[in-house]
Structure formats: C-alpha cells, structure tokens
C-alpha cells in the first residue's frame, strides 16, 4: 500500500512539473493568438501565415528565455524525487 502512495505522489508531482514547465509557452501562444486574431478581425486580413509566424516566433523567444527555468526544474525533480526512489531511499 505504501508503494502505491509513493508512485501516485511521484506521478502527481511529475504532472505538476509538466504544468509548470509548459505554462509560459502556452500563455504566450494564447496571448499571441488572441492578439493576431484581433488584428486580423480589425483589418479584415485573413492570411494563415499571419497567424502562424508570430505565434511560433513568440514561443521560440519565450522558450529561449525560460529554458534555464525549465532545465533547473526538471533537474531538481529528477535529483530530489526520482534518484532517491531509484536508489531505494524512498
């Protein structure tokens, strides 16, 4: 029973890490999509690349800026949570 609790707790923590890591990219994609959609609605320009290129460009910039946060979060999770479980320290 204790093993199941550890597995579920580790899975919950891993999912929370995934949410924390993906939040900046998803937020920027949402804001960029709404902004470009608003500009398209105001100017009546319906071009597919106009929606895609700014969104991808903004996401690349945010990914580059938040890469150290993402890496340190994953490394901390691995070293503090997974390595002790693998080593048997529970």
N, C-alpha and C positions, 0 to 999 in steps of 0.2 A: 504494500500500500504506500509506503514511503517513497519507493522508486517511482511510482506513478505521479506522485505530487511533485517530485523533482523534475520529472520530464515535462509535466504541464506548466510548471513555473518557468522553466527554461524556454519552452515554446512561447509562452506569453511574453517573456522578456525579449525574445528574438523578434516577435511580431511588433512589439513596441519600438524596437530599434529600427525596424524596417519603416515604420510610420515616421519616426523622427528623421530618418535619412531622406526619405522621399518627399517630405513636406515642402522644403524650399523649391524643389523643381516643380512640383505640382502647383504650388501657389503662383509661381512665375508664369507657368503655362496658362493658368486660369486668368490672371490679370492681363497677360499679353493677348490672349484670345478675345477677352471682352473688349479691350482697347481697340484691337484691329477690327473687330466686328462693329463696334460703334463708329469707327472712322468709315468703314465700308457702308454702313447704313446712312451716314450723313452725306457721303459723297456719291452714293449710288454706284460705286465701283465694285463689281463682283468678279474679282480675279482670284483664282485658287492659290497661286503662289504668293499673293499678298497676305494671305492668312498664314501660310506655312513658314515662310522665310523669317519673319520677325519673331515668331514663336520659338522656332528652333534656335535662332541666334540668341535670344534672351535666355533660353535654357542652357545653352553652351556656356554663356558668361556666368550664370549662377552656378553651374556645375563646377566650373573652374575656380570660382571664388570659394565655394563651400566644400571643395574636395578635401581639405585638411580636416574639417569638422567630421565629414563622413568617414574618413580613414581612421581618425582617432576614436570615434565612437565604435566602429567595428573592432578595432584592435583591443579597446578596453573590454568590450563584451567577450571577445574570444579569450583574452588572458585572465579575466577575473571570473568568468562564468563557465566557459566551456573547457578550458585546460584543467581546472580542478576536477571537473566531472570525468574527463577522460582519464586523468591520473588516478582517480578513485578517491579523491579527497572529499567529494560530495559537498 
